[in-house]
Amino acid sequence: MGKTKYTKDEVTLMDRGFEHHAHGVWIKDTSVMTDEEWLAERQFGLGGSDIGTILGFNTFKTAVELFREKVGLNDAPKLETRHIYWGHEAEKEILNVGQFYDFSVDPKPGRWSDAWVDNLYTYKNSEGKIDTRLREIIAFPYMCVNKDIPWLQANVDGLVNYDENSGKAAKVAEAKNTQEFVCKQYNDWVNPSYIAQGLTYSKVLQPMLLAPGFEIYQKLDGNDIMARSYTLSDFEWLVDDILNESFEFYNNMVKGVEIVKNAKDKRQAILGLRDVEPGPDDTKRYDKFISQEFKENSTFTTADLEDYEIFEEVDEKGRELAVVGYEDFVDENGNDAQRPRLIPVDAVKNIEKYVHAFTSYDKKVKNYTKKKALFVNTVKKFMSDYGVDEIKFGANGYVRWKSKFTPNYKKEK
């Protein structure tokens, strides 16, 4: 027999300690990893929980926050939280009950136990009596990568009807410890982030799944289980979005790692990431994130966008620079001096349209539309990145940071 040929990506996986499992899926045992080792391994790709954030489903984290973590600019979240602890502790119990869940029963909200309680209490274990399990769900403590989509990673909670000899399973199983009032907010009572996560895992493990898809078992308020079963074909459009969006995010992430590595300080890294990291969105979470960024990074009082002049030199990328003001500093001789504050001309021109839109805010409209909120966050990001706390826009108006970002509009007299 000839020597097995491996792709470049497969060789990389072997160098990281992955082993070929079956059907194009590679695995690495997570049960022997420390938390630090697991987090370090996650930095090589994108996991299922990352996908919901990239697609904008996560109300607790924005895509740009995730990006900053992945490129090493910001710290990853702590794993030692009570929510994570109880979530992990509940997984085994949830998946055990899931073995008795009857999907042919469609219980009404509040009657979830109709689908599993009778089966569970009839079960007499494996002593030759009655086995009323409708499926077998086993834990699968491995990080999984598909050689055809190597930028995605799957850390599944369990596999349904897994056959160790063939390396095949029916579906992926996911356990969630949540609350009923939260579930009520979503169609089908399932958080779209969970859907995105399940689809990602199903796609990664597709070569070893008999019915590519996933089952979600949710423990509600600590005392009941509800479940949903899906296939990849149920969400073909979303699978395409997952692959396309994650691939773009990953490629930009690789570029971002180099930018951060070569930056002399955090400010230079942030400016370098502007071209590759996700842009502003209109969510409250992004507004909170960029507001905090502004408080940390504001060092300059005024930027005159319309009255800027062109600097005599270009930056390291060959871009023209605009002089938007001057800042005080102490020179090498200890004397007070001034130097120009420089911003790339293309960045200035790009932000001008947002300032125009923002300063034309109609005070009679009490609530921002989503579009106006996006304008606000885009201007905020510009001001945060370049350390500006006030933008003057000719005689027509200005945008100022106060206790919160508010429009200030002055008409010409």
N, C-alpha and C positions, 0 to 999 in steps of 0.2 A: 504493500500500500504506500502511496505517495505521502509526503509530508503535508500536514494540514496547513493551509494558507490562511493567515489571519489578516484582517484589514488593519489599517493604521489605528483606527479607533479601538479595535479589539486588543491590539498590542498595548495601547495606553491603559486599557482596563486591567490587563494582566499585571502591568507594572504597579497598579494601585491595589493589587491583591484580589481582584475579582476572578472567579472561576466560571467556566462555561457550564451552564446548568442544562438547558435543553432548548432546542428549537430557536436558537438565536438570542436567547435571554442569558445574561450574565448576572451572577449574584455575588454578594459579599456579606458574610455573617455579621449582623449588627449586635448579636447577643454578647459578643466578647469585646465590643467597643466601649470606651469611656464616652461620656457626653462630649468631651472636647474632640475626640477622634471622629465621632459621628458628625458634629458640626463642621469639622474640617473637610470631611468627605462630601458633605452637602454643598460646599462651596464650588465643587467641580461642575455642578449642573443645577437643574431646576426640579424641585420636588412637586408633588401634587398639591400641597398646601400653598406653594408659591403661585400656582397657576391662577387661582381665584383672585389673588392680588394683582397679577399682571392684567387680567381681564376687567378689573375694576369692581369685583364683587365683594371685596373685603372692606368692611366699614371700619376696621381697626388699624389698617395699614395701607398706604398708597404705594403705587408701583415705584415711585422714585425713592421712597424709604427702603423698599426691598432692594432696589438697585444699589443704593449707597452701602447697604450691608454686604451685598454680593461682591462688590469691588473692593471691600476692605476699608471704606472711608468711615463708616459707622459700625458700632458694635452690634453683633447679632443679639436677638432677645435672649433673656435668661431662660434656662430650662427648669429652674428650681422655683416654679410658681405653684400655688395650691391648685389652680385650674388644670395645669398639666399633670400634676400628681394624681388628682382624682380621675382625670380622663384616662390615664394609663391603668389605674387600679380597676376601673370599671370595664375595661375592654374585654377581659376574659369572661366576666359574668354576662355581658351583653351578647357576645358571640355564642356563648353556651345557650342562652335562651333563643337566639336566632335559629338554632337548629330545629326548633319546634314551631317556628312561625309558619302559618299556612297562608300563602299568598292568594289562594283561591277564595279566601274570606276577605271581604272588603268592609272592615268595621267602621262605624261612624266615629268621628272624633269623640274621645272620652270613653270609647268602648274597645280600645286597642287590645285588651286582654282576650277578647273573643277569638282572636286569631292564634293564640298560643298557650293559654293557661291549661286547657283540657289536655292537650298533647303532653305538656310538661309533667303534669301530675299523674298521667297514665304510665309514663316511662318508668321502667323497672331496672334500669342500668343494663349491663351486659351479662347478666347471670342466667341467660337462657329463658328469660320471661318475655316481656313485651318491650319492643324498641319502637317508640312512636316518633323518633326523630325523622324529619322530612329531608334532612340533608346533614352532612358532616362538615363542620367548619373547623379547620385547624389553624393555629398560629403559623406565620411564615416570617421568621425574624431575619430577613435578608434585605439588603439594598439591591434593587434590581435595575438593570439597564438593558435596553433593546439595542442591538448593534445597528439597526436602521435609523434609530432616532436617539443617538447616544447623549444628547444634551439633556434628556429627560430622565428622572430617577423615580423609582417607585418603592416606597416603604409601606407595604400593605399590612393591615391588621390581621387579615386571614384569607384563606382560600377555601372555596366551596368544593366539596367532593374531590379532593386532591388525590391523584394516583401516583405514588412515589415511583413506581416502576416505569410508567410512561412519561412522567414529568408533566402530566396534563391535569388541569382542574376545570371545573364548570365555569366558575366566575370568581371575581374578587369580592371579598367581604370587608366592609368598613363599619366600625363601631363608633358611635358618637354619644357623648353624655351631654344632654342639653335640656332646655326648658320648654314647656308646652307653649307659653305665651310668645316665645321667640319664634317657634316653628309656625305659628299661626300667620306670621307676616309673609310667608312665602307660598307660592303656588305648590301644590302637592305636599305642603308642610316640610319642604326640604330646602335648606340654604343653598343657593346657586353655587357657592364656593365648594360645597360638598359634592355637587354634581360635577363641577370642573375637576375636582380631585379624583373622583371615581372614574371619570372618562380618561384622565391622564394615566392612572394606574392600569386601566383596561387596555389602553393603547400600548403601553410599555410591555404588558404581559400577553398581548394578543396572540402571539405565536403559540402559547401554551394554554390558551383558554378554549374550551369546547364551544362555549356560547359567549363570545367576547362581550363582557359587560360587568356589572357590579351590583351588589346588594348593600343597601345602607340600613343598619339597625340603630335606631335612636332610642336612648333611654330618656324618658320624659319625666322631669321633676323627681328623679330618683326612684320611681316606683312602677313604671310601665314601659313597655317596649312597642314601638311602631316601626314598620319596615317598608321599604320600597325596593323594587327590582327594576333595573334598566339594562338596555343593551346599547352598544355603540351606534347601531342603526337608528336608535331613538333620537340621537343628537348629532347627525352627520354634519350639520352646519357648524355646530359648536366645536366638534372635533377638528374641523379645518381651521377654525379660529385659534384653537389651542396650539396646534402645530405651527401655524404661521406666526402668531404673536410670540410664542415662546422661543422660536428659532431666531427671530429678530432681536428679542430681548437678550438672548444668550450671546449672540454675536457682538452686540453692543457691550455686553458685560465683559467679554474677553478684552475688548478695546479699552474699556474703563479700568480694568485691573492694571493695564500698562500705564495709563494716564496717572492713576493714583501712585503707582510705584515710582514714577519718574518726577512727580511733583515735589517742589521744595517745601511746600506747606499746604494746609488744608484749603486756604483760599485759592491757591493756584490749581489745586485738584478740582475744586468745585467749578471754577471757570472752564477748566479743560473738559469737564464732563458735560457741559452744556450741549454739545453737539451729539452726544450719544445717549444720554439718560432720558427717561420718559419725561414728557412735558407736563405743564400744569393741567389740572382738571378742575371741575366745578364742585367737588365734594367738600363737606365740612372738615373731613379728615385732612385733606390737602391744605385747606385754609389754616388749620391749626399747625400743621407741619411747617409751612412756609412762614407763618407769623413768628414761630420760634426761631427759625433760621434768620429772619430779619433782625430780631433782637440781639442775636449773637454776632451778626456780621456787619451791622450798620456802623460805618466809620466816616462817612462823608455827608455833608449837609445839603448840597445843592447840585443838581445836574440840569443844565439848560439844553434841552434837546434841540429846539428849533434854532438856537443861536450858537451852535457849536462851530468850532473851527477845525481844520484838518491839521493833524500833527505832521511834522516833517519826516518821521520815520514810520515804518510798518512793524507789526508784531512778528513773533516767530513763525506764524503761519502765513505771513505775507499779506495780512489784512490791513487796510487803512485804519488809522486810529483817529478818534474824535477827541478834542480837548473840550471837556464839559465843565471845567472849573479848575480851581487851584486849591491845594491843601497845604497847610503849614507842616513843617518838619524841622528837625535839628540836623544840620549837615555834619560831615565828618570832623569839622573843626569846632563843633559845639555851638555854631551860630544858628539863629533862627532864620529859616529860609522858606521859600515856596516852590512847589513843583506842580506841573500840570496833572490833573486827574484824567486818565485816558480810558476810553471805552471803544471797542471796535465799531466802526461806522455801520457795518451791516446789522449789528445788534441794536444800535440807536434807531436806525431806519425801521427795523422790525417792530420796535416797541412804540414808535410814534403812532402807528395806527391804533394800538390799544389805548394809548393815552387819549387820542381823539375820541374814541368810543367811550372811554371812562368819563371824561370831562363833559360829555354831552348827556350825562345822566339826567333824566327828568325827575325832579324832586317830587313831582306829583305821584310818581310810581313808588309805592311804599316797599315793595319787595323786588329784589333783583330777579331777573330771569336767569336761566342757566347760562345763557350766552354772556350776560353781563357779569355773572359770577366768574366765568372763565376769564373774561377780560381782567377782572380784579386780580385773580391769582397769577395771571401772566405778568402783569405789571409788578406785583409783589415779588415774584421770582427774580425779575430783572433787578429790582432795587436791592433784594437780598444778595444776589450774586455779586453785584458791583459795589455793595456797601453804601447805597444811596438811601437817605431817609426823606428826601424831598425832590420831586421832579418839577421844574418850572417849564411850562410850555408856552413860550412867547408871552403875548399880552392876553391870550385867550383863557388861560386858566392854569392851574397847577394841581398836582397830586401830592399830598403830604401824609406821612405816617404820624398818627397821634397815638392815643391809647389803643385804637384799632384803626383799620384801614377805612377811611371815609372819603367821599368825594368832596372836593372844594372847587366850585366853579365860579369864575369871575368873567362877566361879559365886558367887552370893550366899551368904554364910555364914548 
